[in-house]
């Protein structure tokens, strides 16, 4: 009858098995095998109390009953009493040392306690007893992964796959250990293999999303997270990750919506609250952003990332000292917080503490060597210090910084490393703004004699200016079809290729020239003006990330420059809403040339016909310097690395003077000094015009 009961239980007929056990126990109340099977049936049918009573009867009759210890261990493990489960299984394997299944149970219980080295030993004993046990090999891989031995874990999972490619969980776990080794492409392949046999597995979709994200395939990652959520809508993990990726993609409104949903379901999640705050800040909801960061800190007072977010908000509000204090608090809470160190470095730079910024920046990239933005900012600090060789190497990280490279051209051809071209064609292409293109095009003639053909792709506004200057280079506007080429390189990488230092910057006084016909026309127009002719640019592109530090309001600059013996000319192409009334109020003291300026060839001719250009840090300042025209530049304390530190001149442009702030955001003394020197220049002190004249 007991054999019949065992057969019923093995076939999933627990009720019938229990009935037969009851009949046996009615006739023989101390029948140990029937008592044990009855206990097992009670546990699996959610009658734990009854099962415990029955097990106690078994132990009172046979204190050395090995299978009963296995049952006790199972019951304790279900209740979460893992220490007790381990003790029960250890007793069981002592009594039945050749029971491979008991060794597996012991190993699983040890894994539950993170005692992975002991679990490994248990699984290896099980495999030695029965090499065909796939479950033991799977669990061995789990134990190896738990000991941070991903290479061995990978091999163990692959052995499982060789025996049973459809073994539940093996592809997910293999993908995870491959991700731990940063082998994200291989991990994605593993997750996809798993989905081939288990397409409804939300964990595989989430894992694939994470692997795709780490490869920079953010849109594909979003698709996988959405599938995971559809399959398991109650699981918050893929929703959190989806919101974060959408945030990074710039899909802020949807990211905010999902952050709010996750936060509503788990109000204790300080990370999501802080991320929500960061996203709200980016859409201009500053008060709500600060509230989220403060709530995250209320939940977790030592949460460094929330302090960092508050520091970033303070920076945007131009509260420089408060920003530095917030970032310092973040790294006080978490000294090895790489992002905190990187943001402190930026805040210190904005506060004018360049040496301290460099220290924090080095610390940031030591802590997280794979963070592109930290490397990019570190490059700025090095270059600002004149450390060009290391700085230009670090500057390569801009290409891996998504927020900087979005919208830049992408080409599949190999990147040129400076080797002889040997008849091949090299494409140079611009990144970033017009000023960068003007500044770095000086390096292009250095490619002469390299034995190849050069193509240069620039912004459309620069084509008519640069084509006559570079007769041996094919100049194309961005957007125009390009001829075939073999190699490619960003224009801004040429200083690295040529190992440019501060002393070897190609600094010809005028490496660009205005078109002779256009220049003659401007000289004719301005020929009757006997006053000092001064062109002015007071603001740059408002979309530039540093515009708040470099641009000024028209009413802060222009009235200060109205001077006897000076005729002002506005070269400001795009007026901001408050500019036009200022220009009108100045009447004949300033002439607006912007309506007559088409592309940069027009601007170059106009600039060449003037005596002096006064500009903030914009493309017109670069243009005037490249043309060899006198230019006075209003220079922020520490914004652009090109202007180095503590200099009134620049090795980039011999005819440029820097009127730089002596501390961040302090324009008043700069404007007062420029106004005074402009009046003296108009009065005949010509040595004020150029830095070289000042040095005599």
Buried (B, 14 or more C-beta within 10 A) or exposed (E): EBEEBBEBBEEEBBEBBBEBBBEBBEEEEEBBBBBBBBBBBBBBEEBBEBBBBBBBBBBEBBEEBBBBBBBBBBBBBEEEBBEBBBBBBBBBBEBBEEBBBBBBBBBBBBBBEEBBEBBBBBBBBBBEBBEEBBBBBBBBBBBBBBBEBBEBBBEBBEBBBEEEEEBEBBBBBBBBBBBBEEBBEBBBBBBBBBBEEBEEBBBBBBBBBBBBBBBEBBEBBBBBBBBBBEBBEEBBBBBBBBBBBBBBBEBBEBBBEBBBBBBEEEEEBBBBBBBBBBBBBBEEBBEBBBBBBBBBBEBBEEBBBBBBBBBBBBBBEEBBEBBBBBBBBBBEBBEEBBBBBBBBBBBBBBBBBBEBBBBBBBBBBEBBEEBBBBBBBBBBBBBBBBBBEEBBEBBBBBBBBEEBBEEBBEBEBEEBEEEEBEEBBBBBBBBBBBBBBBBBBBBBBEBEEBEBBBBBBBBEBBBBBBBBBBEEBBBBEBEEEBEEBBBBBBBBBBBBBBEBBEEEBBBEEBBBBBBEEBBEBBEEEBEEBEEBBBBBBBBBBEEBEEBBBBBBEBBBBBBBBBBEEBBBBBBBBEBBEEBEEBBEEBEEBBBBBBEEBEBBBBBBBBBBBBBBBBBBBBBBBBBBBBBBBBBBBBBBBBBBBBBBBEEBBBBBBBBBBBBBBEEBBEBEEBBEEBBEBBBBBBEEEEEBBBBEEEEE
